[in-house]
Amino acid sequence: MITNSLISITGAVAAVVISLVGARHNFRYNILLQNRKLKEDHYVAYLEALHNLSTQNINREFGEKFVMARSKLLIIADENVIKEMLSYEHNVFGKEDLNQVHDIYLTALITAIRHDLKLVDKDFPKINFKKL
């Protein structure tokens, strides 16, 4: 009788411990997924604002959206993404005739964003914004 009670209590304790470990793991995984989704949304907003600003850099609304998207990235983005973003801005903004240089810095920025989102590619191509 005591053995049966001891086995039942041990089983109940083990079930509770396993449930707690599973719940903790599930909670952490959900936090990671939410963080990734938040980063994706901010990266998309930043690239959209950058694209709009590059097509019409005299439009005040596009400039304001870009600054807001950039500010949000400074909070949420990975350190390497921030470094590449600042490098892109420093080496491209306000410069003339930068097609080749622009493409190199833009590709480095996009690669850093993809790496932060765990979207690592082999032989990622050099990219650029196409003007229509």
C-alpha positions as CSV (number, residue, x, y, z in Angstrom):
1,M,0.0,0.0,0.0
2,I,2.8,2.4,0.9
3,T,4.6,1.4,-2.3
4,N,1.5,2.2,-4.4
5,S,1.1,5.6,-2.8
6,L,4.8,6.4,-3.2
7,I,4.6,5.4,-6.9
8,S,1.4,7.5,-7.4
9,I,3.0,10.5,-5.7
10,T,6.2,10.2,-7.7
11,G,4.2,9.9,-10.9
12,A,2.1,13.0,-10.0
13,V,5.3,15.0,-9.1
14,A,7.0,13.9,-12.4
15,A,3.9,14.9,-14.4
16,V,3.8,18.3,-12.8
17,V,7.5,18.9,-13.4
18,I,7.2,17.8,-17.0
19,S,4.2,20.1,-17.5
20,L,6.0,23.1,-16.0
21,V,9.1,22.4,-18.2
22,G,6.9,22.1,-21.3
23,A,5.0,25.3,-20.4
24,R,8.2,27.2,-19.9
25,H,9.6,26.0,-23.2
26,N,6.4,26.9,-25.0
27,F,6.4,30.3,-23.4
28,R,10.0,31.0,-24.4
29,Y,9.3,29.8,-28.0
30,N,6.2,32.1,-28.3
31,I,8.3,35.1,-27.1
32,L,10.9,34.3,-29.8
33,L,8.2,34.0,-32.5
34,Q,6.6,37.3,-31.4
35,N,10.0,39.0,-31.4
36,R,10.8,37.7,-34.9
37,K,7.4,38.9,-36.2
38,L,8.0,42.3,-34.6
39,K,11.4,42.5,-36.3
40,E,10.0,41.5,-39.6
41,D,7.3,44.2,-39.5
42,H,9.9,46.9,-38.6
43,Y,12.3,45.7,-41.2
44,V,9.6,45.8,-43.9
45,A,8.5,49.3,-42.8
46,Y,12.1,50.5,-42.9
47,L,12.8,49.1,-46.3
48,E,9.5,50.5,-47.6
49,A,10.3,53.9,-46.2
50,L,13.9,53.8,-47.6
51,H,12.5,52.9,-51.0
52,N,9.9,55.7,-50.9
53,L,12.6,58.2,-49.8
54,S,15.0,57.1,-52.5
55,T,12.3,57.6,-55.2
56,Q,11.0,61.0,-53.9
57,N,13.5,62.4,-51.5
58,I,11.9,65.8,-51.5
59,N,8.6,64.5,-50.2
60,R,8.4,65.5,-46.5
61,E,6.0,62.7,-45.6
62,F,8.4,60.0,-46.9
63,G,11.2,61.6,-45.0
64,E,9.2,61.5,-41.7
65,K,8.2,57.9,-42.3
66,F,11.8,57.0,-42.9
67,V,13.0,58.7,-39.7
68,M,10.3,57.0,-37.7
69,A,11.1,53.5,-39.2
70,R,14.8,54.1,-38.6
71,S,14.2,55.1,-35.0
72,K,12.2,51.9,-34.3
73,L,15.0,49.8,-35.8
74,L,17.5,51.4,-33.4
75,I,15.5,49.8,-30.6
76,I,14.6,46.4,-32.1
77,A,17.3,45.5,-34.6
78,D,20.4,43.4,-34.1
79,E,23.7,45.2,-33.5
80,N,25.1,44.2,-36.9
81,V,22.0,45.5,-38.7
82,I,22.4,48.9,-36.9
83,K,26.0,49.0,-37.9
84,E,25.2,48.3,-41.5
85,M,22.3,50.7,-41.5
86,L,24.6,53.5,-40.2
87,S,27.3,52.6,-42.6
88,Y,24.8,52.7,-45.5
89,E,23.5,56.1,-44.4
90,H,27.0,57.5,-43.9
91,N,28.4,56.3,-47.2
92,V,25.3,56.8,-49.4
93,F,23.1,59.6,-48.2
94,G,23.8,63.0,-49.8
95,K,26.4,61.6,-52.2
96,E,26.2,61.9,-56.0
97,D,26.7,59.3,-58.6
98,L,27.0,56.3,-56.3
99,N,25.3,53.5,-58.2
100,Q,28.1,50.9,-57.5
101,V,28.8,52.0,-53.9
102,H,25.1,52.2,-53.1
103,D,24.5,48.7,-54.3
104,I,27.4,47.3,-52.1
105,Y,26.1,49.1,-48.9
106,L,22.5,48.2,-49.6
107,T,23.4,44.5,-50.2
108,A,25.3,44.5,-46.9
109,L,22.3,46.0,-45.1
110,I,19.8,43.5,-46.6
111,T,22.2,40.6,-45.8
112,A,22.5,41.7,-42.2
113,I,18.7,42.0,-41.9
114,R,18.2,38.5,-43.4
115,H,20.9,37.1,-41.1
116,D,19.1,38.6,-38.1
117,L,15.9,36.9,-39.3
118,K,17.8,33.6,-39.7
119,L,17.3,33.7,-43.5
120,V,20.9,32.9,-44.4
121,D,21.5,32.3,-48.1
122,K,24.5,31.1,-50.0
123,D,25.6,33.4,-52.8
124,F,23.2,36.2,-52.0
125,P,23.2,38.5,-55.1
126,K,24.1,42.1,-55.1
127,I,20.9,44.1,-55.0
128,N,19.8,47.6,-55.7
129,F,16.8,49.8,-56.0
130,K,15.6,50.1,-59.6
131,K,14.4,53.4,-60.8
132,L,11.5,53.3,-63.2
